[in-house]
Structures are given as structure tokens and as C-alpha cells.
Amino acid sequence: MSPSFSSSGGPLSPHLSTGDSVRDKCIEMISAALRTDSEALDCVIAHIYQETKATDMKYKNRVRSRISNLKDPKNPGLRRNVLAGSIDLHRIATMSAEEMASDELKQLRNVLTQEAIREHQMAKTGGTTTDLLQCSKCKKKNCTYNQVQTRSADEPMTTFVLCNECGNRWKVSSSQPLVCVLLKN
């Protein structure tokens, strides 16, 4: 068995070595991500190991996730909070990717979530009621539709339809304007 090396290039301290080559390599990588050789590293690895009970893909993926988030130059706060002790070592071992994300990414996710909610509720708010579109689920013709420009201006409008009877939703995106589609029915 070859000796394990720390982030400074030297062998891992004997108290950090676990005897398991996969776990030792993970300690080295997290040590490099945090740029420190502390017993905290072993604690993080131990908590991840307690969660997974093996050094399988789940274990390796969780360690890789911690490493990439700790090394992320757009998220220096995570590394700083772990080193300062603001984030408990057990907590960093069990955090989801969303929880480890930078404030900027969390804000972007929030904006995208709000936009998705707004688009989802668009068919409920307003819209034009028509009996010219038939629901494929209940076969009734009591529908409300909204037309939205979802792509570039030279692309056709996308029509979002809501069946007022059964709540079924679908979208119509065609090269023909909805007026032509409605007239054909």
C-alpha cells in the first residue's frame, strides 16, 4: 500500500489515515479543497461514511460534490464557513447541492422557480374561454386558452390551454395561428 499524501504534498498524518485507500484518497481531496490538514477532514469523511456505510458510488459522488462546492471560486463563503466552524462538520457531510450553493445561485434558482410558478398559474388567471378546442381527456369543449410568445419573435405563439371541466392542461405550438386552428374545427 502506497502512502497517502496531504494537500501540502507530504504523507497524511497517521491519525488521518483510515487504512481504506478510497477513504484516504477522499481525505486528501477534501484536504486540498479546504487547503488545510485538520482532524475536521476525517470527521467529514467519517460522517459521509456513516451515511453511506460503504465506499461505493454514492459515497464517491457525495465526496466529489463536497469537493467541487468547496473549491468553487464563485462560492468562497462555503469554504470560509466550514473552516470558521459556522457550518457544523456533520452538516457539511449531509448538505444537499441546493444547500451548498452560492447565494447568487440560490437567488437565480428562486427567480427561476417563481417564473415557473407564474407560467404554471398563467392558464388559471384570465385567458379566453372557448368551445372550439376539445379536451383530449374528457372530450368536453369548455376550455380557456392563453397565447404567449415563448420563443423568438419570428417563431409562432405558443397556446396554453386549460380544460375548465377536468383541469387537463396542454399546449399548442404550431406554425398556424390559433385563429386558423379554431376556424378548422
Backbone hydrogen bonds, N-H to C=O, Kabsch-Sander energy under -0.5 kcal/mol:
donor,donor_aa,acceptor,acceptor_aa,energy
6,S,10,G,-5.0
9,G,6,S,-1.8
12,L,4,S,-2.1
16,L,13,S,-1.6
17,S,13,S,-1.3
21,S,19,G,-0.6
24,D,20,D,-2.9
25,K,21,S,-2.2
26,C,22,V,-2.1
27,I,23,R,-2.3
28,E,24,D,-2.1
29,M,25,K,-2.3
30,I,26,C,-2.5
31,S,27,I,-2.5
32,A,28,E,-2.2
33,A,29,M,-2.1
34,L,30,I,-2.6
35,R,31,S,-1.5
36,T,31,S,-1.6
41,L,38,S,-1.2
42,D,38,S,-0.6
43,C,39,E,-1.8
44,V,40,A,-2.4
45,I,41,L,-2.6
46,A,42,D,-2.6
47,H,43,C,-2.3
48,I,44,V,-2.4
49,Y,45,I,-2.6
50,Q,46,A,-2.5
51,E,47,H,-1.8
52,T,48,I,-2.1
53,K,49,Y,-3.3
60,K,56,D,-2.4
61,N,57,M,-3.1
62,R,58,K,-2.1
63,V,59,Y,-2.3
64,R,60,K,-2.8
65,S,61,N,-2.3
66,R,62,R,-2.0
67,I,63,V,-2.6
68,S,64,R,-2.8
69,N,65,S,-2.1
70,L,66,R,-2.5
71,K,67,I,-2.2
72,D,68,S,-0.9
75,N,72,D,-1.7
78,L,75,N,-0.8
79,R,75,N,-0.8
80,R,76,P,-2.3
81,N,77,G,-2.6
82,V,78,L,-2.2
83,L,79,R,-2.6
84,A,80,R,-2.2
85,G,81,N,-0.7
85,G,82,V,-0.6
86,S,81,N,-1.5
87,I,81,N,-1.6
88,D,86,S,-0.6
92,I,88,D,-2.2
93,A,89,L,-1.4
94,T,90,H,-0.9
94,T,91,R,-0.8
95,M,91,R,-1.2
100,M,96,S,-1.8
101,A,97,A,-0.9
106,K,102,S,-2.5
107,Q,103,D,-2.3
108,L,104,E,-2.2
109,R,105,L,-2.6
110,N,106,K,-2.1
111,V,107,Q,-2.3
112,L,108,L,-2.6
113,T,109,R,-2.6
114,Q,110,N,-2.6
115,E,111,V,-2.3
116,A,112,L,-2.3
117,I,113,T,-2.4
118,R,114,Q,-2.5
119,E,115,E,-2.5
120,H,116,A,-2.3
121,Q,117,I,-2.2
122,M,118,R,-0.7
122,M,119,E,-0.5
123,A,119,E,-0.5
124,K,121,Q,-0.8
125,T,121,Q,-1.5
126,G,124,K,-0.7
128,T,145,Y,-2.8
129,T,127,G,-0.5
130,T,143,C,-3.1
135,C,140,K,-2.7
139,K,135,C,-1.3
143,C,130,T,-2.3
143,C,141,K,-0.8
144,T,162,L,-2.6
145,Y,128,T,-2.5
146,N,160,F,-2.4
148,V,158,T,-3.1
150,T,148,V,-1.2
155,E,152,S,-1.9
158,T,148,V,-3.1
159,T,172,V,-3.3
160,F,146,N,-3.0
160,F,158,T,-0.6
161,V,159,T,-0.5
161,V,170,W,-3.3
162,L,144,T,-2.9
163,C,168,N,-2.9
164,N,142,N,-2.7
164,N,162,L,-0.6
165,E,142,N,-0.6
167,G,163,C,-1.6
170,W,161,V,-1.9
172,V,159,T,-3.4
173,S,171,K,-0.5
174,S,157,M,-0.5
180,C,177,P,-0.8
181,V,177,P,-1.5
182,L,178,L,-3.2
183,L,179,V,-2.2
184,K,180,C,-1.5
185,N,181,V,-1.0
